[in-house]
């Protein structure tokens, strides 16, 4: 579920491995670029 924090929307995603996480981020990045939206995000493994 999305949460509103400090005037931002946040959500935590968990994936089975780094490859799955990176694939998801790549898909989101391509869609964000189409919308000229550049989210602030992080990826932490382990």
C-alpha angles and dihedrals in degrees: 000000000000118000130202111227128167093344093310136099115239136185133172119221125191125199135188093244145352094268092057091048093048092048090053092049090049092053091048092047092054092051092044090053091054088055093043087239120141110192125199107237144152138210120206122181120209 
